Structures are given as C-alpha cells and as structure tokens.
Amino acid sequence: MAGHRRLGRPERPRGYIFIETVVAMAVLSVSAMVIYEALRQAALVRAQATDFTVARFLLERTLSEHALPPLQQEQEGSGAFPPPFDRFFYAWKVSRVEVPEPEWPTDLSQEELAVFKASYQKFLGKVEAVVRWTRGGADFEARAETLVNARHVWVPPEPGQGMP
C-alpha cells in the first residue's frame, strides 16, 4: 500500500500550501507596514503644515502689533500666546537700521536739493519677530521682519543734548 495512488485525483507534493501561505503572509505584512508608514507620514506632514500656517498667522499678528503703532521705542520682548496656541512662543525686537547718505544729484537747483536733504532720514525702523514651537520633540521656528518709517521709531536724545 505504500505506493498506492488514489484514482481520479493527481497526487500533490506535500508542504507547498504551507510555504505559499507563509510567503503570502510575508508579502501582506510588508505591504501593511508600507501603507501604515505612508499614512503616518501623511498625518505628520499635515500636522506640520497646520503648525506652519498657524505660526505664520501668529507671526503676522506679533509683527503688526509692533510695526503699526505710531511711535515705537527701540526695545525687545518675548512671551507665549494664549490658549489654544499655548504651544507657540514669540520674540520681537524693534531696532534702527542706519541708512547711508546717498550721493546727491548735481543737476538740481538749490531749492530742490534742499527738499531732498530735508526729507532724508539717517535711519529706518526695523521690526523683527520669531515664533517658535515644538512638535514630536523637534523644534521649529518662523521668522519675519519689516522696515518702518523712521518717524515711527522714537530715539531718545544723546546725553547732554536735551529734548528736540
């Protein structure tokens, strides 16, 4: 009976169903891991994009709070935003930027040249802002700066000069 064959059914080699199942499960497992990683990465990128969008709006808010007032003093500060943005922190600075005196045109009349020289400002105001936050243990930041008219930045007089 050892070499006996059943009638009507061809004899199949034993063990192939198990190997096929193991290979199919391995392919399915690798595919599931790849799909999971793609979904995880998509969620992470979406969260980072949301953070950068929120940070940009907070940055514009901080910048406008210090660039729009009619008179600013050279100073700096920092703080945290109120909830629901309490993961975000800001720093700002108002300073002056020296503007070199340009070469004046020589073909102007004395009156025209006097108008140009009277309107010349030796500096501009500069407002800088930085928003920082953390996501997943990584630090992020967004920066912006703008220039404002020199009339918006109050510069105290030099000692001994008195008030203008």
ZANUVO-917699 format. One record per residue: x, y, z of N, C-alpha, C in turn; residue in one letter. Coordinates in steps of 0.001 Angstrom, whole numbers, padded with zeros to 6 digits, always signed. Example, Ala and Ser with C-alpha at 12.3 -4.5 7.8 and 13.67 -1.06 7.14 Angstrom:
+013190-005690+007800+012300-004500+007800+013200-003300+007800A;+012850-002250+007080+013670-001060+007140+012900+000030+007870S;
***
This chain:
+000790-001184+000000+000000+000000+000000+000844+001265+000000M;+002111+001156+000168+002963+002328+000257+002955+003120-001028A;+002928+002498-002152+002950+003220-003412+001586+003325-004038G;+000557+003175-003292-000796+003152-003793-001270+004558-004124H;-001862+004760-005295-002391+006064-005719-003900+006009-005726R;-004504+007133-005363-005955+007199-005429-006372+007446-006856R;-007464+006888-007195-007969+007083-008540-008704+008412-008649L;-008544+009087-009766-009281+010307-010039-008597+011583-009545G;-007698+011502-008612-007005+012702-008109-005513+012563-008372R;-004939+013596-008981-003482+013523-009134-002818+013778-007780P;-001728+013184-007565-001027+013319-006289-000301+014667-006242E;-000472+015418-005151+000173+016724-004981+001347+016573-004043R;+002388+017294-004334+003505+017256-003401+003090+017908-002084P;+003478+017310-000988+003089+017799+000334+003965+019000+000741R;+003358+019953+001507+004092+021069+002067+004024+022362+001265G;+003567+022338+000035+003532+023560-000773+002468+024533-000278Y;+001372+024114+000230+000328+025007+000718+000854+025810+001901I;+001600+025206+002777+002160+025908+003923+003156+026985+003469F;+004028+026654+002540+005023+027621+002044+004329+028767+001325I;+003350+028489+000516+002610+029537-000178+001923+030463+000814E;+001373+029900+001869+000704+030698+002896+001702+031594+003618T;+002847+031068+003962+003870+031856+004656+004359+032994+003766V;+004602+032734+002492+005058+033782+001564+003970+034838+001395V;+002717+034416+001254+001620+035372+001101+001484+036250+002350A;+001619+035659+003517+001532+036426+004763+002699+037418+004886M;+003882+037021+004448+005035+037924+004492+004821+039109+003555A;+004348+038857+002347+004075+039941+001393+002990+040858+001946V;+001938+040279+002520+000860+041064+003097+001362+041905+004272L;+002227+041358+005120+002776+042096+006257+003637+043269+005804S;+004495+043049+004824+005339+044132+004309+004465+045211+003684V;+003455+044819+002936+002550+045799+002324+001821+046599+003392S;+001361+045948+004442+000660+046647+005523+001590+047633+006223A;+002848+047263+006422+003804+048174+007052+004065+049397+006175M;+004176+049188+004871+004403+050306+003945+003207+051243+003941V;+002004+050688+003904+000791+051514+003915+000676+052279+005233I;+000965+051615+006346+000918+052282+007648+001914+053437+007698Y;+003129+053218+007226+004151+054270+007246+003739+055439+006360E;+003139+055163+005208+002681+056240+004322+001581+057057+004989A;+000647+056404+005656-000424+057116+006353+000126+057919+007537L;+001076+057359+008257+001688+058064+009380+002428+059302+008898R;+003163+059148+007811+003911+060278+007257+002953+061358+006745Q;+001855+060962+006124+000869+061934+005645+000261+062702+006814A;-000047+062015+007910-000602+062691+009085+000416+063653+009686A;+001680+063255+009730+002731+064118+010269+002912+065371+009407L;+002934+065202+008101+003102+066348+007198+001897+067289+007309V;+000712+066733+007436-000483+067560+007607-000392+068367+008896R;+000038+067746+009973+000170+068446+011255+001235+069539+011170A;+002345+069259+010505+003390+070276+010356+002905+071434+009493Q;+002166+071130+008440+001630+072191+007585+000655+073066+008367A;-000159+072445+009199-001075+073205+010047-000293+074085+011017T;+000749+073535+011624+001581+074315+012546+002213+075508+011846D;+002756+075306+010650+003387+076414+009930+002366+077471+009542F;+001156+077054+009204+000106+078015+008864-000280+078832+010090T;-000492+078169+011215-000831+078865+012460+000321+079784+012861V;+001547+079294+012763+002716+080101+013134+002818+081343+012261A;+002494+081214+010995+002568+082369+010093+001561+083441+010495R;+000332+083015+010849-000667+083985+011295-000253+084628+012619F;+000275+083844+013538+000739+084389+014815+001923+085330+014608L;+002779+084990+013662+003929+085829+013341+003469+087179+012795L;+002499+087168+011885+001972+088415+011338+001300+089243+012428E;+000629+088555+013350-000016+089253+014471+001029+089954+015335R;+002093+089252+015684+003156+089830+016503+003846+090976+015779T;+004115+090780+014500+004785+091812+013714+003923+093067+013622L;+002643+092897+013378+001774+094067+013220+001570+094801+014547S;+001567+094081+015661+001418+094740+016961+002565+095705+017235E;+003728+095449+016652+004889+096295+016928+005290+097166+015744H;+004705+096936+014577+005038+097758+013414+003997+098855+013185A;+002764+098659+013646+001695+099603+013345+001547+100775+014310L;+001927+100666+015572+001758+101832+016449+002501+103042+015895P;+001947+104241+016121+002559+105430+015516+003931+105785+016076P;+004238+105316+017277+005539+105650+017854+006055+104457+018654L;+007230+103987+018298+007848+102840+018972+009198+103255+019522Q;+009567+102658+020617+010894+102862+021170+011719+101627+020851Q;+013026+101790+020711+013885+100626+020476+013807+099725+021699E;+013317+098519+021505+013178+097584+022613+012934+096186+022056Q;+012849+095217+022947+012557+093843+022543+011800+093158+023661E;+011168+092038+023310+010394+091307+024301+010074+089909+023798G;+009466+089122+024659+009091+087752+024292+007924+087317+025168S;+007335+086192+024812+006217+085676+025588+005625+084442+024934G;+004491+084027+025459+003764+082867+024935+002377+083323+024524A;+001831+082681+023519+000486+083009+023074-000526+082353+024005F;-001702+082956+024129-002735+082355+024986-003345+081116+024325P;-004031+080262+025107-004683+079078+024526-005659+079508+023433P;-005822+078777+022418-005373+077408+022144-003999+077345+021478P;-003258+078452+021479-001952+078490+020812-000816+078485+021823F;-001018+077881+022987-000019+077940+024048+001218+077088+023780D;+001247+076334+022675+002477+075620+022277+003450+076550+021565R;+002971+077730+021181+003756+078667+020384+004285+079795+021273F;+005547+080162+021061+006202+081226+021807+006721+082253+020815F;+006823+083502+021233+007263+084549+020322+008342+085409+020958Y;+009081+086061+020086+010054+087077+020488+010002+088174+019431A;+010184+089410+019836+010159+090525+018902+011222+091543+019296W;+011570+092373+018318+012600+093388+018558+012356+094561+017620K;+012391+095757+018173+012315+096987+017386+013683+097640+017479V;+014289+097877+016339+015619+098487+016318+015699+099470+015152S;+016825+100092+015040+017008+101008+013913+018102+100496+012991R;+017950+100799+011729+018903+100410+010701+019435+101699+010081V;+020724+101863+010157+021341+103069+009599+021245+103049+008073E;+020930+104196+007509+020854+104352+006053+021957+105319+005645V;+022893+104864+004820+023978+105781+004418+023437+106924+003560P;+024067+108058+003704+023634+109220+002925+023974+108991+001459E;+022995+109184+000591+023254+108930-000842+024046+110077-001466P;+024543+109805-002638+025173+110881-003413+024050+111717-004009E;+024093+113010-003742+023016+113880-004211+023265+114261-005664W;+022214+114343-006446+022377+114741-007860+022951+116160-007947P;+023785+116358-008926+024432+117673-009080+023677+118600-010019T;+022712+118053-010739+021996+118873-011718+020696+119452-011159D;+020547+119504-009830+019347+120050-009209+019594+121476-008742L;+018506+122230-008678+018623+123587-008136+018815+123489-006624S;+019208+124568-006015+019446+124588-004580+018155+124298-003796Q;+017017+124805-004293+015741+124554-003614+015379+123068-003673E;+015541+122456-004850+015232+121022-004998+016166+120178-004129E;+017418+120521-004126+018383+119793-003312+018058+119950-001821L;+017614+121119-001414+017250+121348-000020+016042+120487+000364A;+015086+120312-000548+013919+119463-000276+014360+118015-000070V;+015232+117528-000948+015722+116152-000820+016482+115960+000498F;+017353+116906+000810+018152+116774+002027+017288+116876+003280K;+016236+117692+003235+015354+117836+004391+014546+116555+004632A;+014237+115832+003561+013430+114617+003723+014287+113370+003965S;+015595+113528+003899+016483+112379+004111+016438+111930+005571Y;+016263+110643+005784+016259+110049+007123+017547+109253+007290Q;+018234+109415+008410+019502+108728+008628+019316+107267+009015K;+018105+106888+009349+017844+105500+009719+016401+105143+009408F;+016127+103852+009427+014771+103305+009319+014513+102453+010549L;+013265+102254+010853+012919+101345+011933+012828+099927+011394G;+013265+098981+012183+013213+097575+011779+012488+096803+012876K;+011466+096049+012490+010712+095236+013438+010923+093780+013043V;+011435+092993+013979+011678+091569+013753+010794+090762+014693E;+010342+089605+014215+009542+088712+015057+009913+087270+014749A;+009883+086431+015792+010167+084996+015674+009096+084250+016448V;+008551+083208+015830+007604+082322+016520+008246+080948+016566V;+008284+080354+017767+008888+079026+017952+007855+078074+018539R;+007986+076779+018173+007121+075747+018732+007800+074401+018615W;+007234+073417+019290+007785+072062+019286+006695+071094+018865T;+007067+070120+018044+006153+069041+017661+006960+067759+017597R;+006536+066773+018349+007196+065474+018327+008656+065524+018740G;+008998+066431+019637+010374+066534+020100+011278+067349+019190G;+010772+067820+018054+011567+068629+017129+011182+070101+017296A;+012171+070986+017232+011935+072423+017359+011757+073041+015990D;+010787+073961+015891+010519+074668+014641+010461+076154+014947F;+010685+076964+013912+010539+078404+014080+010203+079050+012747E;+009526+080190+012841+009208+081011+011670+009654+082431+011997A;+010266+083108+011028+010808+084458+011238+010256+085410+010190R;+010143+086667+010596+009757+087721+009652+010303+089045+010166A;+010465+089979+009261+010899+091320+009638+010345+092301+008624E;+010220+093537+009055+009748+094590+008170+010431+095896+008554T;+010471+096800+007618+011030+098127+007867+009890+099122+008005L;+010045+100065+008919+009051+101113+009107+009736+102461+008989V;+008944+103466+008750+009454+104809+008609+010160+105238+009893N;+011200+106028+009750+011981+106475+010902+011132+107279+011880A;+010069+107925+011403+009203+108703+012294+008433+107806+013265R;+008378+106497+012988+007672+105566+013872+008574+105036+014990H;+009860+105343+014944+010786+104848+015967+011322+106054+016731V;+011022+106081+018029+011496+107169+018876+012887+106834+019369W;+013788+107745+019140+015161+107570+019600+015421+108626+020671V;+015739+108183+021879+015989+109180+022932+017211+110031+022571P;+017206+111290+023001+018366+112150+022673+019620+111693+023403P;+020736+112030+022800+022020+111718+023412+022138+112485+024737E;+022831+111924+025708+023001+112645+026983+023644+114004+026746P;+023036+115032+027354+023591+116379+027216+022986+117154+026073G;+022203+116513+025182+021631+117231+024052+020275+117831+024408Q;+019581+117305+025373+018258+117800+025714+017215+117258+024763G;+016001+117683+024958+014898+117230+024117+014844+118074+022853M;+014508+117467+021698+014428+118261+020469+013200+119148+020462P;
***
